[in-house]
Amino acid sequence: MAKEKTLADAFYETLKDVYYAEKQSVKALKKSAKAAQDDELKQAFTDHAEESATQVERLTQVFELIGKPARAKTCEAMTGIVSEMEEDLEEFGGTQAADQVLIGCAQAVEHYEIARYGLLKTWATKLGHDEAAALFAETLAEEKAADQRLTEIAEGLGDAVAEADDTEADDDLEIEGEDDDAADETPVKAKKPAPKKKAA
């Protein structure tokens, strides 16, 4: 008879899943930092890559705390997000939308991790792993802060694009105005008077 699965089993399996996801996140963030065009965004990716490396170390600590080997289990969700990022980079890399697309991919990673770390924190508390719960809480706060930072950068990039569009629109207006002036200076040919009708 198969052993009945417990919350402790679910906790360990999810921990292995997140361990894999976080390692993939570090690689994705480093790649995003190289691809980003905006300096502030590049720095945000670099900073969070370093932060994520620390988060991997925390996960290793949790494995030790529960007396289990630190093993990674392929996370299909993260694999899908990273694969989508690769496709988006290929399609939008070097374009005006590239940084916004990178932010979208990075936030998909952050939101997945926020959901997972929140779950692990709750389960750790239920299982009496208070020290592990504290580690998850620390990482969860970092993930939320990283997500907020990306949102603020995305909003700033949007303003820059809008300003560029406004400038182009002003240039177009000036060109149109010049054309109008030129048209006004063009001499208008006098119309020939209509021939008079002969009296019957």
Helices and strands as residue ranges (DSSP letters): H 7-35, H 39-65, H 76-92, H 98-126, H 130-185
